[in-house]
């Protein structure tokens, strides 16, 4: 079909990404981004806003659960775990950024970890799988940012 939609093309590119495309440089940078995000997120668990979203999210329960960083005795459904952990990462505002202003790892890593934890125990998820999922998330965010007219005007609004 000669006239493919932007959405169709976007989905095709993202779906076609695989671990073989991760260069050594991408792997090393991804590891650094992940460690930085985890560190900032753990620090962020002590913030007032993180305490508020954690308390609010306690009303949700599910058989399927993921870790809330900094709370060994408390788990939430993956959606809410990703939300609480994402708030923890961004609450300190030290998470990574790119221009125009967005924070890629704080949005992506909590979701990836929450989803990976939700997989059945018998399904092994490798470190390379985690790196691929993380990089696909970063790629999606970057492409959406690139497509966004709103993002182009961020520097002019501040």
N, C-alpha and C positions, 0 to 999 in steps of 0.2 A: 504494500500500500504506500504510494508515494508521499502522501500528506499525513505524516504521523503527528499526533498532538505533542505539545511540549510535555504534558504529564506522562504520556506513553513513552516518550523518549527518555525522560527522567527516570521512570520506573525501570526501563530496560537497562540503563547504565548502572543504576544502583544494584539491581538484581544480578548483574553480570560480574560484580566485584568478587574477588576471591583472594584467599590468603597468599597465593603465588604472586600477587601484585604488590604485596607489602615489601618494600625494599628494606635493607638493613637500617638505613637512615630513618625511614618512617617508623620502623619497629622501635628504635632507640628513642626517638622523639615521643612516640606514643607512650612508652613506659615512663618517661619523665613527666609527661602530662598527667598520666594516671596517678603516679605517686604524689605529685603536687596537689591534685584534686582531692585525693584521699586525705592528705595532711590538712588542707584548708577545710575540708568537710568535717574532720574530727574536731578541729578547733571550733568550727561553727556550731557544733552540737551544744556548746555552752552559752549560746546567745539567747536572748529573750524571745526573739521571733521563732527560733527553732523549738524552744520549749512550748510556745503557744501552738504551733502546728502539730507537734508531737501529741500534746494533750487533746487537741481537736480530733486528730486522726484515730485516737484510741477507741472511738465509737464504732469503727469498722473492724470486722473480723472475717476470717476466711480460713478454709482448710489449707489453701495455698498461701504461703507466706514468705516474706523476705526480711532480711536484717535491717534494723534501724541502727545506723552507725553510732557507736558509743553506748548502746543499750543491749547487753547480752541477753536480758530476760524479756525483751519486748520485740515482737515481730508484727508486721502488717501485710496485707495483700500487696502484691508487687506495685500496683499503681500508686498506692499511698506511701509505700516505702520509698519509691523513687521520688515522690513529691517531697517528703520530709527530708530525705538525704540531699536532694537538690537545693532545698531551702538552706540546709546547713552549709553547703558549699558556698552558696552565693551570699549568705548573711554577713560574711566578713568582707566581701567585695575584694578579695585578694585572688580570686580565681582567674585563670587565663582569659585573655581577650584578643580580639582582632578588630581590624577596622573595615567597615564601619562597626561601631561598638556592639559587640555581642560576646557572650561567654560560652564558648563551645563545650568545654569539658564538663562544666557544672550542669548542663542540661542533658548531656549524653551519658556520662559515666553512671550516675545513679540509676538511670533507666536500664542500661545494659546489665549492671550487676543485679538489680532486682529481678530482671527477666531470667538471667542465667541461674539464679538461686531457685527460681520457680520450676526449672526443668526437673523431671523425675531423676532421682538419684542414680538409676541404672543408666541414664544417658550421660556419658562423660563429655564434659565441655573442656577443651584444652585451652591453654594460655593463648595459643594462636587464634582460636575461635574468639576469645575475648578481645584480642587486639583487632581482629577483623571487624567484629561487631562495633567496637569503639570507633574505628576509622570509617566505617560505613555511616555511622551516626554523625561524625564530624563532616563527612562529605555531603550528607543530606542537608545539614544545617548550613554549610557554606554555599551550596547551590541555591537553597531557598533564600538566603541572604542576598546572593547575587541577583536573583530574579525579582526581589522586592523593591518596589518603587519607594516604599516607606523608608527602607534602609538607606537609600541613596541620599535622603535629606537629613539624616541624623546629625551630621556635623554642622549643618546650617542652623539647626534648632537649638544648639547649645553654645 
